[in-house]
Amino acid sequence: MWRRWFVVILLLVFPFFFIGGADYYDPRSVKEFWNLGHLFFFAMFALVLDSYWWAQNRSIFFRILFTFFILLFVGVGIELIQLNITSRSCSLSDVVRDLSGGAIVLFWKASRRQPPLQAILSGFLLIIIVSYNFAPLLLALTDEYRSYKAFPLLAGFECEAEFRRWTSGPGVGFHRVSAPRLQGGYSGQITLTTDKYSGVSLDHFPRDWSGKRGLAFSVFNPGRQIVLHYRVHDSQHNVTEQRFTDRYNGKTVLEHGWNEIIIPMADIINGLKGRKMDITKISGFGIFVMNQNERRILFLDNVRLL
């Protein structure tokens, strides 16, 4: 009876591999929690399969081999279908989660029937697999807590985990260094390319900027003058074809040395054409340069709201 109910649940859940899910700008914890759906779905699938093989009096070798084969076949099939769906993408990590779900069930069942030494080994492997799959969610939750605790500081680069909040353009290097810096012990070094647009963007941070006077950040330019462009957008911008006029855009000529850039919140609110920025749902901030004839290095620090 329980196997029949599990089959019903699996059939009801299966369409969600192709519809719904976390959005690109959702918190990382939401994305990681959604990704764990692969683990739970295939763990339940493996439990049903192994129960069926057991009822057929199959050997343990047969049960493990054919369970993993079917899980791999179904998992790869799902990813190939997602490859042809616009809102989805193919991911090897999801296949690993699929097989991990099966491995958790099989190692758990094996640890209950094996001799003590083998049971301990199975339990140890089970702990490793569970830890590996849940670590991204725990890391995301930890950094989100750290981000909200530091608010209104958006980025100070005091922790290596902060760089997971950022996205770098193709070929752009981005890491923390101890000098030069303005606050704390580190700043972020950005190695820019000669692409038409080259920069970094902050994607994960507290979204509600209401009650703040402005956005400020400091950039150290070790070389000659360079024009720095920057942008801010809200969640609505993500569903309006990301038009240039549907976000705040600004630029500053960076002199040699430290440059502090302050953007009044009124400018951000009124910097769009046809509507006002929703500062309770800010979803992105980015800085970049354009059409450089050589690679340039800039240092970013003390990104904060005033």
ZADO-1210 file (C-alpha; in nm, 4 decimals, padded with zeros to 6 digits):
<atoms>
<atom x="00.0000" y="00.0000" z="00.0000" code="MET" pos="1"/>
<atom x="00.2758" y="00.2478" z="00.0882" code="TRP" pos="2"/>
<atom x="00.4470" y="00.1705" z="-00.2419" code="ARG" pos="3"/>
<atom x="00.1313" y="00.2598" z="-00.4317" code="ARG" pos="4"/>
<atom x="00.1036" y="00.5898" z="-00.2468" code="TRP" pos="5"/>
<atom x="00.4676" y="00.6654" z="-00.3186" code="PHE" pos="6"/>
<atom x="00.4090" y="00.6008" z="-00.6917" code="VAL" pos="7"/>
<atom x="00.1143" y="00.8429" z="-00.6856" code="VAL" pos="8"/>
<atom x="00.3282" y="01.1087" z="-00.5146" code="ILE" pos="9"/>
<atom x="00.6114" y="01.0570" z="-00.7656" code="LEU" pos="10"/>
<atom x="00.3722" y="01.0977" z="-01.0586" code="LEU" pos="11"/>
<atom x="00.2251" y="01.4167" z="-00.9086" code="LEU" pos="12"/>
<atom x="00.5672" y="01.5672" z="-00.8381" code="VAL" pos="13"/>
<atom x="00.7337" y="01.4655" z="-01.1674" code="PHE" pos="14"/>
<atom x="00.5947" y="01.7614" z="-01.3769" code="PRO" pos="15"/>
<atom x="00.7742" y="02.0074" z="-01.1457" code="PHE" pos="16"/>
<atom x="01.1030" y="01.9083" z="-01.3096" code="PHE" pos="17"/>
<atom x="00.9760" y="02.1070" z="-01.6093" code="PHE" pos="18"/>
<atom x="00.7504" y="02.3787" z="-01.4623" code="ILE" pos="19"/>
<atom x="00.7746" y="02.6172" z="-01.1679" code="GLY" pos="20"/>
<atom x="01.0783" y="02.6407" z="-00.9464" code="GLY" pos="21"/>
<atom x="01.3078" y="02.9075" z="-00.8093" code="ALA" pos="22"/>
<atom x="01.3662" y="03.2254" z="-01.0090" code="ASP" pos="23"/>
<atom x="01.7151" y="03.3486" z="-01.1048" code="TYR" pos="24"/>
<atom x="01.6934" y="03.6351" z="-00.8541" code="TYR" pos="25"/>
<atom x="01.5468" y="03.4318" z="-00.5691" code="ASP" pos="26"/>
<atom x="01.7632" y="03.3923" z="-00.2555" code="PRO" pos="27"/>
<atom x="02.0304" y="03.1258" z="-00.2912" code="ARG" pos="28"/>
<atom x="01.8769" y="02.9305" z="-00.0041" code="SER" pos="29"/>
<atom x="01.5497" y="02.9027" z="-00.2000" code="VAL" pos="30"/>
<atom x="01.7383" y="02.7784" z="-00.5072" code="LYS" pos="31"/>
<atom x="01.9361" y="02.5234" z="-00.3085" code="GLU" pos="32"/>
<atom x="01.6242" y="02.4014" z="-00.1298" code="PHE" pos="33"/>
<atom x="01.4493" y="02.3585" z="-00.4650" code="TRP" pos="34"/>
<atom x="01.7518" y="02.1689" z="-00.6003" code="ASN" pos="35"/>
<atom x="01.7210" y="01.9239" z="-00.3118" code="LEU" pos="36"/>
<atom x="01.3929" y="01.8169" z="-00.4689" code="GLY" pos="37"/>
<atom x="01.6044" y="01.5957" z="-00.6960" code="HIS" pos="38"/>
<atom x="01.7502" y="01.4231" z="-00.3919" code="LEU" pos="39"/>
<atom x="01.4152" y="01.3565" z="-00.2222" code="PHE" pos="40"/>
<atom x="01.2362" y="01.2538" z="-00.5435" code="PHE" pos="41"/>
<atom x="01.4995" y="00.9996" z="-00.6429" code="PHE" pos="42"/>
<atom x="01.5349" y="00.8725" z="-00.2853" code="ALA" pos="43"/>
<atom x="01.1639" y="00.7925" z="-00.2888" code="MET" pos="44"/>
<atom x="01.1973" y="00.6469" z="-00.6399" code="PHE" pos="45"/>
<atom x="01.4843" y="00.4236" z="-00.5247" code="ALA" pos="46"/>
<atom x="01.2847" y="00.3105" z="-00.2229" code="LEU" pos="47"/>
<atom x="00.9990" y="00.2005" z="-00.4490" code="VAL" pos="48"/>
<atom x="01.2327" y="00.0239" z="-00.6922" code="LEU" pos="49"/>
<atom x="01.4282" y="-00.1582" z="-00.4240" code="ASP" pos="50"/>
<atom x="01.1081" y="-00.2667" z="-00.2536" code="SER" pos="51"/>
<atom x="00.9861" y="-00.4087" z="-00.5838" code="TYR" pos="52"/>
<atom x="01.3142" y="-00.5956" z="-00.6475" code="TRP" pos="53"/>
<atom x="01.3014" y="-00.7313" z="-00.2902" code="TRP" pos="54"/>
<atom x="00.9470" y="-00.8574" z="-00.3442" code="ALA" pos="55"/>
<atom x="01.0764" y="-01.0378" z="-00.6545" code="GLN" pos="56"/>
<atom x="01.3483" y="-01.2074" z="-00.4457" code="ASN" pos="57"/>
<atom x="01.6275" y="-01.0406" z="-00.6431" code="ARG" pos="58"/>
<atom x="01.9846" y="-01.0541" z="-00.5151" code="SER" pos="59"/>
<atom x="02.1399" y="-00.7508" z="-00.3446" code="ILE" pos="60"/>
<atom x="02.3781" y="-00.7108" z="-00.6392" code="PHE" pos="61"/>
<atom x="02.0871" y="-00.7063" z="-00.8854" code="PHE" pos="62"/>
<atom x="01.8911" y="-00.4592" z="-00.6729" code="ARG" pos="63"/>
<atom x="02.1785" y="-00.2108" z="-00.6457" code="ILE" pos="64"/>
<atom x="02.2904" y="-00.2409" z="-01.0083" code="LEU" pos="65"/>
<atom x="01.9483" y="-00.2076" z="-01.1685" code="PHE" pos="66"/>
<atom x="01.8274" y="00.0613" z="-00.9273" code="THR" pos="67"/>
<atom x="02.1241" y="00.2836" z="-01.0131" code="PHE" pos="68"/>
<atom x="02.0860" y="00.2088" z="-01.3845" code="PHE" pos="69"/>
<atom x="01.7207" y="00.3151" z="-01.3847" code="ILE" pos="70"/>
<atom x="01.7932" y="00.6241" z="-01.1732" code="LEU" pos="71"/>
<atom x="02.0718" y="00.7253" z="-01.4121" code="LEU" pos="72"/>
<atom x="01.8525" y="00.6649" z="-01.7168" code="PHE" pos="73"/>
<atom x="01.5615" y="00.8688" z="-01.5779" code="VAL" pos="74"/>
<atom x="01.7887" y="01.1438" z="-01.4395" code="GLY" pos="75"/>
<atom x="01.9757" y="01.1936" z="-01.7675" code="VAL" pos="76"/>
<atom x="01.6451" y="01.1799" z="-01.9552" code="GLY" pos="77"/>
<atom x="01.5048" y="01.4621" z="-01.7411" code="ILE" pos="78"/>
<atom x="01.8106" y="01.6786" z="-01.8080" code="GLU" pos="79"/>
<atom x="01.7911" y="01.6164" z="-02.1850" code="LEU" pos="80"/>
<atom x="01.4264" y="01.7210" z="-02.1856" code="ILE" pos="81"/>
<atom x="01.5116" y="02.0326" z="-01.9826" code="GLN" pos="82"/>
<atom x="01.7773" y="02.1158" z="-02.2417" code="LEU" pos="83"/>
<atom x="01.4951" y="02.1812" z="-02.4894" code="ASN" pos="84"/>
<atom x="01.2852" y="02.3943" z="-02.2529" code="ILE" pos="85"/>
<atom x="01.3594" y="02.7684" z="-02.2579" code="THR" pos="86"/>
<atom x="01.3140" y="02.8222" z="-01.8843" code="SER" pos="87"/>
<atom x="01.5262" y="02.5190" z="-01.7923" code="ARG" pos="88"/>
<atom x="01.8901" y="02.4144" z="-01.8290" code="SER" pos="89"/>
<atom x="02.0793" y="02.0864" z="-01.8322" code="CYS" pos="90"/>
<atom x="02.2854" y="02.0277" z="-01.5176" code="SER" pos="91"/>
<atom x="02.5301" y="01.7503" z="-01.4292" code="LEU" pos="92"/>
<atom x="02.4906" y="01.8528" z="-01.0636" code="SER" pos="93"/>
<atom x="02.1244" y="01.7523" z="-01.0785" code="ASP" pos="94"/>
<atom x="02.2194" y="01.4057" z="-01.2060" code="VAL" pos="95"/>
<atom x="02.4603" y="01.3748" z="-00.9124" code="VAL" pos="96"/>
<atom x="02.1756" y="01.4680" z="-00.6770" code="ARG" pos="97"/>
<atom x="01.9551" y="01.2071" z="-00.8446" code="ASP" pos="98"/>
<atom x="02.2097" y="00.9306" z="-00.7858" code="LEU" pos="99"/>
<atom x="02.2770" y="01.0611" z="-00.4350" code="SER" pos="100"/>
<atom x="01.9107" y="01.0140" z="-00.3480" code="GLY" pos="101"/>
<atom x="01.9325" y="00.6527" z="-00.4551" code="GLY" pos="102"/>
<atom x="02.2624" y="00.6004" z="-00.2749" code="ALA" pos="103"/>
<atom x="02.1184" y="00.7358" z="00.0514" code="ILE" pos="104"/>
<atom x="01.8360" y="00.4820" z="00.0434" code="VAL" pos="105"/>
<atom x="02.0565" y="00.1892" z="-00.0544" code="LEU" pos="106"/>
<atom x="02.3300" y="00.2657" z="00.1999" code="PHE" pos="107"/>
<atom x="02.0692" y="00.3191" z="00.4710" code="TRP" pos="108"/>
<atom x="01.9058" y="-00.0165" z="00.3981" code="LYS" pos="109"/>
<atom x="02.2436" y="-00.1874" z="00.3674" code="ALA" pos="110"/>
<atom x="02.3611" y="-00.0524" z="00.7041" code="SER" pos="111"/>
<atom x="02.0675" y="-00.2274" z="00.8743" code="ARG" pos="112"/>
<atom x="02.1462" y="-00.5767" z="00.7457" code="ARG" pos="113"/>
<atom x="02.5252" y="-00.5936" z="00.7183" code="GLN" pos="114"/>
<atom x="02.7813" y="-00.7134" z="00.9743" code="PRO" pos="115"/>
<atom x="02.8920" y="-00.4396" z="01.2194" code="PRO" pos="116"/>
<atom x="03.2081" y="-00.3340" z="01.0310" code="LEU" pos="117"/>
<atom x="03.0342" y="-00.3105" z="00.6936" code="GLN" pos="118"/>
<atom x="02.7376" y="-00.1350" z="00.8548" code="ALA" pos="119"/>
<atom x="02.9712" y="00.1280" z="00.9985" code="ILE" pos="120"/>
<atom x="03.1271" y="00.1808" z="00.6540" code="LEU" pos="121"/>
<atom x="02.7830" y="00.2149" z="00.4926" code="SER" pos="122"/>
<atom x="02.6788" y="00.4619" z="00.7630" code="GLY" pos="123"/>
<atom x="02.9959" y="00.6643" z="00.7077" code="PHE" pos="124"/>
<atom x="02.9332" y="00.6820" z="00.3316" code="LEU" pos="125"/>
<atom x="02.5739" y="00.7791" z="00.4026" code="LEU" pos="126"/>
<atom x="02.6867" y="01.0718" z="00.6202" code="ILE" pos="127"/>
<atom x="02.9287" y="01.1885" z="00.3482" code="ILE" pos="128"/>
<atom x="02.6591" y="01.1831" z="00.0791" code="ILE" pos="129"/>
<atom x="02.4040" y="01.3651" z="00.2945" code="VAL" pos="130"/>
<atom x="02.6608" y="01.6271" z="00.4008" code="SER" pos="131"/>
<atom x="02.7737" y="01.6837" z="00.0408" code="TYR" pos="132"/>
<atom x="02.4180" y="01.7474" z="-00.0784" code="ASN" pos="133"/>
<atom x="02.3053" y="01.9645" z="00.2132" code="PHE" pos="134"/>
<atom x="02.6251" y="02.1727" z="00.2388" code="ALA" pos="135"/>
<atom x="02.5248" y="02.4244" z="-00.0363" code="PRO" pos="136"/>
<atom x="02.1970" y="02.4998" z="00.1443" code="LEU" pos="137"/>
<atom x="02.3707" y="02.5469" z="00.4797" code="LEU" pos="138"/>
<atom x="02.6389" y="02.7709" z="00.3221" code="LEU" pos="139"/>
<atom x="02.3715" y="02.9815" z="00.1513" code="ALA" pos="140"/>
<atom x="02.1726" y="03.0234" z="00.4731" code="LEU" pos="141"/>
<atom x="02.4872" y="03.1163" z="00.6656" code="THR" pos="142"/>
<atom x="02.5938" y="03.3820" z="00.4157" code="ASP" pos="143"/>
<atom x="02.2415" y="03.5233" z="00.3880" code="GLU" pos="144"/>
<atom x="02.2343" y="03.5619" z="00.7657" code="TYR" pos="145"/>
<atom x="02.5747" y="03.7304" z="00.7520" code="ARG" pos="146"/>
<atom x="02.4527" y="03.9616" z="00.4754" code="SER" pos="147"/>
<atom x="02.1440" y="04.0740" z="00.6676" code="TYR" pos="148"/>
<atom x="02.3454" y="04.1188" z="00.9855" code="LYS" pos="149"/>
<atom x="02.5977" y="04.3477" z="00.8075" code="ALA" pos="150"/>
<atom x="02.3270" y="04.5527" z="00.6308" code="PHE" pos="151"/>
<atom x="02.3406" y="04.8406" z="00.5267" code="PRO" pos="152"/>
<atom x="02.6943" y="04.7316" z="00.4309" code="LEU" pos="153"/>
<atom x="02.6447" y="04.5364" z="00.1091" code="LEU" pos="154"/>
<atom x="03.0042" y="04.4287" z="00.0504" code="ALA" pos="155"/>
<atom x="03.3211" y="04.4717" z="00.2547" code="GLY" pos="156"/>
<atom x="03.5010" y="04.1574" z="00.1312" code="PHE" pos="157"/>
<atom x="03.5997" y="04.0536" z="00.4827" code="GLU" pos="158"/>
<atom x="03.4862" y="03.6977" z="00.4175" code="CYS" pos="159"/>
<atom x="03.5700" y="03.4825" z="00.1158" code="GLU" pos="160"/>
<atom x="03.2096" y="03.3622" z="00.1053" code="ALA" pos="161"/>
<atom x="03.1002" y="03.7157" z="00.0067" code="GLU" pos="162"/>
<atom x="03.2198" y="03.6515" z="-00.3478" code="PHE" pos="163"/>
<atom x="02.9368" y="03.4013" z="-00.3938" code="ARG" pos="164"/>
<atom x="02.7049" y="03.7022" z="-00.3877" code="ARG" pos="165"/>
<atom x="02.8681" y="03.8361" z="-00.7037" code="TRP" pos="166"/>
<atom x="02.8730" y="03.7374" z="-01.0697" code="THR" pos="167"/>
<atom x="03.1805" y="03.8112" z="-01.2810" code="SER" pos="168"/>
<atom x="03.1746" y="03.8698" z="-01.6547" code="GLY" pos="169"/>
<atom x="03.3560" y="03.6312" z="-01.8927" code="PRO" pos="170"/>
<atom x="03.7295" y="03.6287" z="-01.8207" code="GLY" pos="171"/>
<atom x="03.6971" y="03.8781" z="-01.5339" code="VAL" pos="172"/>
<atom x="03.9066" y="03.7988" z="-01.2264" code="GLY" pos="173"/>
<atom x="03.7595" y="03.8862" z="-00.8879" code="PHE" pos="174"/>
<atom x="03.9204" y="03.8048" z="-00.5532" code="HIS" pos="175"/>
<atom x="04.0028" y="03.9755" z="-00.2262" code="ARG" pos="176"/>
<atom x="04.3325" y="04.1418" z="-00.1393" code="VAL" pos="177"/>
<atom x="04.4659" y="04.3091" z="00.1736" code="SER" pos="178"/>
<atom x="04.5802" y="04.6277" z="-00.0015" code="ALA" pos="179"/>
<atom x="04.4728" y="04.8779" z="-00.1079" code="PRO" pos="180"/>
<atom x="04.1653" y="04.8948" z="00.1134" code="ARG" pos="181"/>
<atom x="03.9433" y="05.1528" z="00.2840" code="LEU" pos="182"/>
<atom x="03.7652" y="04.9622" z="00.5593" code="GLN" pos="183"/>
<atom x="03.8269" y="04.6322" z="00.7307" code="GLY" pos="184"/>
<atom x="04.1150" y="04.4117" z="00.6263" code="GLY" pos="185"/>
<atom x="04.0347" y="04.3465" z="00.2587" code="TYR" pos="186"/>
<atom x="03.9035" y="04.4878" z="-00.0671" code="SER" pos="187"/>
<atom x="03.7953" y="04.3187" z="-00.3886" code="GLY" pos="188"/>
<atom x="04.0390" y="04.3206" z="-00.6815" code="GLN" pos="189"/>
<atom x="03.8703" y="04.3213" z="-01.0234" code="ILE" pos="190"/>
<atom x="04.0773" y="04.2290" z="-01.3294" code="THR" pos="191"/>
<atom x="03.8831" y="04.3582" z="-01.6305" code="LEU" pos="192"/>
<atom x="03.9044" y="04.2380" z="-01.9900" code="THR" pos="193"/>
<atom x="03.8960" y="04.4083" z="-02.3301" code="THR" pos="194"/>
<atom x="03.5413" y="04.2890" z="-02.4047" code="ASP" pos="195"/>
<atom x="03.2763" y="04.5441" z="-02.5010" code="LYS" pos="196"/>
<atom x="03.1334" y="04.5168" z="-02.1492" code="TYR" pos="197"/>
<atom x="03.3485" y="04.3894" z="-01.8633" code="SER" pos="198"/>
<atom x="03.2605" y="04.3990" z="-01.4950" code="GLY" pos="199"/>
<atom x="03.0972" y="04.2405" z="-01.1927" code="VAL" pos="200"/>
<atom x="02.7472" y="04.2450" z="-01.0499" code="SER" pos="201"/>
<atom x="02.6079" y="04.1984" z="-00.7000" code="LEU" pos="202"/>
<atom x="02.3090" y="03.9645" z="-00.7162" code="ASP" pos="203"/>
<atom x="02.2474" y="03.8504" z="-00.3577" code="HIS" pos="204"/>
<atom x="02.1785" y="04.1071" z="-00.0841" code="PHE" pos="205"/>
<atom x="01.8869" y="04.2488" z="00.1219" code="PRO" pos="206"/>
<atom x="01.6354" y="04.3724" z="-00.1380" code="ARG" pos="207"/>
<atom x="01.4563" y="04.6451" z="00.0588" code="ASP" pos="208"/>
<atom x="01.6432" y="04.9755" z="00.0256" code="TRP" pos="209"/>
<atom x="01.3591" y="05.1944" z="00.1507" code="SER" pos="210"/>
<atom x="01.4500" y="05.4522" z="00.4126" code="GLY" pos="211"/>
<atom x="01.8058" y="05.4917" z="00.2788" code="LYS" pos="212"/>
<atom x="01.9498" y="05.8146" z="00.1406" code="ARG" pos="213"/>
<atom x="02.1678" y="05.6618" z="-00.1264" code="GLY" pos="214"/>
<atom x="02.4132" y="05.4008" z="-00.2476" code="LEU" pos="215"/>
<atom x="02.7871" y="05.4538" z="-00.1998" code="ALA" pos="216"/>
<atom x="03.0982" y="05.2582" z="-00.2954" code="PHE" pos="217"/>
<atom x="03.4684" y="05.3259" z="-00.3306" code="SER" pos="218"/>
<atom x="03.6964" y="05.2287" z="-00.6191" code="VAL" pos="219"/>
<atom x="04.0761" y="05.2457" z="-00.6259" code="PHE" pos="220"/>
<atom x="04.2223" y="05.3109" z="-00.9703" code="ASN" pos="221"/>
<atom x="04.5969" y="05.2294" z="-00.9797" code="PRO" pos="222"/>
<atom x="04.6404" y="05.3587" z="-01.3353" code="GLY" pos="223"/>
<atom x="04.5335" y="05.6351" z="-01.5675" code="ARG" pos="224"/>
<atom x="04.1795" y="05.7713" z="-01.5964" code="GLN" pos="225"/>
<atom x="03.9046" y="05.5306" z="-01.6865" code="ILE" pos="226"/>
<atom x="03.5275" y="05.5649" z="-01.7239" code="VAL" pos="227"/>
<atom x="03.3357" y="05.3416" z="-01.4830" code="LEU" pos="228"/>
<atom x="02.9726" y="05.2595" z="-01.5602" code="HIS" pos="229"/>
<atom x="02.7252" y="05.1374" z="-01.2984" code="TYR" pos="230"/>
<atom x="02.3656" y="05.0242" z="-01.2899" code="ARG" pos="231"/>
<atom x="02.0869" y="04.9394" z="-01.0431" code="VAL" pos="232"/>
<atom x="01.7643" y="04.7567" z="-01.1233" code="HIS" pos="233"/>
<atom x="01.4606" y="04.6139" z="-00.9477" code="ASP" pos="234"/>
<atom x="01.2687" y="04.2882" z="-00.9894" code="SER" pos="235"/>
<atom x="01.0309" y="04.4323" z="-01.2486" code="GLN" pos="236"/>
<atom x="01.3266" y="04.5051" z="-01.4766" code="HIS" pos="237"/>
<atom x="01.3884" y="04.1300" z="-01.4987" code="ASN" pos="238"/>
<atom x="01.0529" y="04.0727" z="-01.6717" code="VAL" pos="239"/>
<atom x="01.0606" y="04.3745" z="-01.9069" code="THR" pos="240"/>
<atom x="01.3323" y="04.2504" z="-02.1463" code="GLU" pos="241"/>
<atom x="01.5928" y="04.4293" z="-01.9271" code="GLN" pos="242"/>
<atom x="01.5737" y="04.7487" z="-02.1297" code="ARG" pos="243"/>
<atom x="01.8442" y="05.0121" z="-02.0811" code="PHE" pos="244"/>
<atom x="01.5796" y="05.2741" z="-02.0000" code="THR" pos="245"/>
<atom x="01.4166" y="05.0491" z="-01.7394" code="ASP" pos="246"/>
<atom x="01.7040" y="05.0721" z="-01.4897" code="ARG" pos="247"/>
<atom x="01.9240" y="05.3347" z="-01.3287" code="TYR" pos="248"/>
<atom x="02.2447" y="05.3947" z="-01.5278" code="ASN" pos="249"/>
<atom x="02.5367" y="05.6152" z="-01.4303" code="GLY" pos="250"/>
<atom x="02.9029" y="05.6692" z="-01.5013" code="LYS" pos="251"/>
<atom x="03.2037" y="05.8359" z="-01.3431" code="THR" pos="252"/>
<atom x="03.5561" y="05.9165" z="-01.4603" code="VAL" pos="253"/>
<atom x="03.7877" y="05.7472" z="-01.2137" code="LEU" pos="254"/>
<atom x="04.1019" y="05.9410" z="-01.1289" code="GLU" pos="255"/>
<atom x="04.4182" y="05.7756" z="-01.0042" code="HIS" pos="256"/>
<atom x="04.3769" y="05.6593" z="-00.6437" code="GLY" pos="257"/>
<atom x="04.0625" y="05.6214" z="-00.4372" code="TRP" pos="258"/>
<atom x="03.7322" y="05.7476" z="-00.5806" code="ASN" pos="259"/>
<atom x="03.4152" y="05.7560" z="-00.3722" code="GLU" pos="260"/>
<atom x="03.0940" y="05.7351" z="-00.5709" code="ILE" pos="261"/>
<atom x="02.7651" y="05.8360" z="-00.4087" code="ILE" pos="262"/>
<atom x="02.4318" y="05.7874" z="-00.5853" code="ILE" pos="263"/>
<atom x="02.1372" y="05.9637" z="-00.4177" code="PRO" pos="264"/>
<atom x="01.8398" y="05.7327" z="-00.3729" code="MET" pos="265"/>
<atom x="01.6202" y="05.9920" z="-00.5446" code="ALA" pos="266"/>
<atom x="01.8312" y="05.9511" z="-00.8591" code="ASP" pos="267"/>
<atom x="01.7901" y="05.5723" z="-00.8448" code="ILE" pos="268"/>
<atom x="01.4136" y="05.6016" z="-00.7960" code="ILE" pos="269"/>
<atom x="01.3692" y="05.8497" z="-01.0800" code="ASN" pos="270"/>
<atom x="01.6360" y="05.7142" z="-01.3139" code="GLY" pos="271"/>
<atom x="01.3940" y="05.5022" z="-01.5181" code="LEU" pos="272"/>
<atom x="01.1820" y="05.6033" z="-01.8137" code="LYS" pos="273"/>
<atom x="00.8081" y="05.5589" z="-01.7742" code="GLY" pos="274"/>
<atom x="00.8023" y="05.4438" z="-01.4114" code="ARG" pos="275"/>
<atom x="00.9763" y="05.4719" z="-01.0761" code="LYS" pos="276"/>
<atom x="01.2190" y="05.2207" z="-00.9305" code="MET" pos="277"/>
<atom x="01.0666" y="04.9910" z="-00.6670" code="ASP" pos="278"/>
<atom x="01.3314" y="05.0293" z="-00.3968" code="ILE" pos="279"/>
<atom x="01.1666" y="04.7629" z="-00.1829" code="THR" pos="280"/>
<atom x="01.2564" y="04.5047" z="-00.4492" code="LYS" pos="281"/>
<atom x="01.6061" y="04.5937" z="-00.5703" code="ILE" pos="282"/>
<atom x="01.7540" y="04.2874" z="-00.7408" code="SER" pos="283"/>
<atom x="02.0866" y="04.3919" z="-00.8924" code="GLY" pos="284"/>
<atom x="02.3806" y="04.6328" z="-00.8798" code="PHE" pos="285"/>
<atom x="02.6683" y="04.6193" z="-01.1249" code="GLY" pos="286"/>
<atom x="02.9810" y="04.8074" z="-01.2280" code="ILE" pos="287"/>
<atom x="03.1620" y="04.7701" z="-01.5590" code="PHE" pos="288"/>
<atom x="03.3889" y="04.9330" z="-01.8165" code="VAL" pos="289"/>
<atom x="03.3504" y="04.9428" z="-02.1940" code="MET" pos="290"/>
<atom x="03.5797" y="04.8828" z="-02.4903" code="ASN" pos="291"/>
<atom x="03.9160" y="04.8892" z="-02.3131" code="GLN" pos="292"/>
<atom x="04.2192" y="04.8249" z="-02.5346" code="ASN" pos="293"/>
<atom x="04.4053" y="04.6516" z="-02.2518" code="GLU" pos="294"/>
<atom x="04.3228" y="04.4638" z="-01.9323" code="ARG" pos="295"/>
<atom x="04.2716" y="04.6974" z="-01.6371" code="ARG" pos="296"/>
<atom x="04.2679" y="04.6389" z="-01.2608" code="ILE" pos="297"/>
<atom x="04.0372" y="04.8155" z="-01.0168" code="LEU" pos="298"/>
<atom x="03.9815" y="04.7655" z="-00.6436" code="PHE" pos="299"/>
<atom x="03.6309" y="04.7826" z="-00.4951" code="LEU" pos="300"/>
<atom x="03.5493" y="04.8375" z="-00.1273" code="ASP" pos="301"/>
<atom x="03.2888" y="04.9565" z="00.1179" code="ASN" pos="302"/>
<atom x="02.9746" y="04.9073" z="-00.0933" code="VAL" pos="303"/>
<atom x="02.7009" y="05.0369" z="00.1336" code="ARG" pos="304"/>
<atom x="02.3699" y="05.2155" z="00.1674" code="LEU" pos="305"/>
<atom x="02.3621" y="05.5572" z="00.3349" code="LEU" pos="306"/>
</atoms>
